[in-house]
Amino acid sequence: MTRDVAELSDVEIEDALEAGADKARQLLTAGLIDGAALRLHGETVVVATREMLRAETAFHSNANRKRDACLENEADNDERSHS
């Protein structure tokens, strides 16, 4: 992890993320990592197997459904308390 990175141009950000993604692909191919998420100045790149990305998408879909259900319950409770 890196913190407090100086201001970078868009090209520098793109180059840095691409270099990191290239290294992550090498490590993924070698079986040393399952995936990597790289973030720099608000830009994100994810490198992972298709299986991992499908699993992550399914996880987020379920988490989003649960969050939405909680928000609906909170809204219903707020309506009842203001009635």
N, C-alpha and C positions, 0 to 999 in steps of 0.2 A: 504494500500500500504506500502511496505517496500522498503527501499533504502539502498545501501551500505552494502550488505550482504557479510560477510567474505567468503573466499574460502571454498568450500564444496566438499567432495568426491562425485563420481557418486552415490554411495549408499545413502548418506545423501540427495542429491537432489531428488532421486527417493522416498525416505521415506517421505520427506517433501511435495512433490507434491501429493503423495498418501494420506497422512493425510489431506491435504487441499481438495482434491477431495472427500474424504469420508465425510467431514463436508459439502461440497457443495451439495452432494447428499442428506444428511439429510435435509438441508434447502430447497432444491428443492422439495423433497417429502412432506415437511410440507407446501409447497406453499408460502414460504417466499422470494424466489428468482426465477427468470426465467432461470438463468444460471450463470456460472462463468467461467472466463478464468484465469488460474493460470500460472505464468511465473517465472522461477527461473534459473538464470545462463544459459539463452538461451534455456531452455527446457520449453515447453508449454503443459498444459493439459486443455481441455475444457469439462465442465460438463453442459449439457443442455438437454431439451426434444428433441425428434426427430423432432417435428414440428419446433422448434426454429432453429435447425441445418439445416433443409431443407430451411427455410426462409433465413438464413444467407448465405447458399450456393448460392441460387438464387440471393441474393443481390450482392454477390461478382462476380458472373458470369456476371450480367448486368454491374457492375462497370468496370470489366475487358474489356468487349466489348467496352464500351465508351472510356476507356483509350487507347485501341488499335486503335480505330478510330482516336482519337486525335493525336496519334503518327504517324499514316499513313499520316494524313493531314500535320503535321509538316515536315515529310520527303519529301512529295510532294512539299511543299513550299520551302524547302531548295534546292531541285533539280532545281526548276524554278529560284531561285535567283542566282544559280551558273552557269546557262546556258547562 
